[in-house]
Amino acid sequence: MTSRTVAPSYSTIVVALKDGQVLSGIRVSETSELLALGDNQGKIHQLAISDIEEITAQTVSTMPDGLEKRLTQQEFIDLLAFLESQQTRPDE
């Protein structure tokens, strides 16, 4: 399966840190001092903004390829419902 169009709230970013480490994932939250990045293993990385050298947007999804083939139809529907429930609505 290839990545399809990814909603901006789920787009993958690559974060290059000043120490040479490179991480990729979804921006969970961001303040003037801290970026929380969720990777495709479900881990949240708390990164100090001062430690970040560069942030680059990617065109491929963080979702592992073939995930939908490892889930039952109901599990996949439940996953989509969960992801939809995590979106922040403009009126919230």
Beta strands, then each sheet from edge to edge (+ up, - down):
strand 1: 12-17
strand 2: 22-30
strand 3: 34-38
strand 4: 44-48
strand 5: 52-57
sheet 1: 4+ 3- 2+ 1- 5+
end
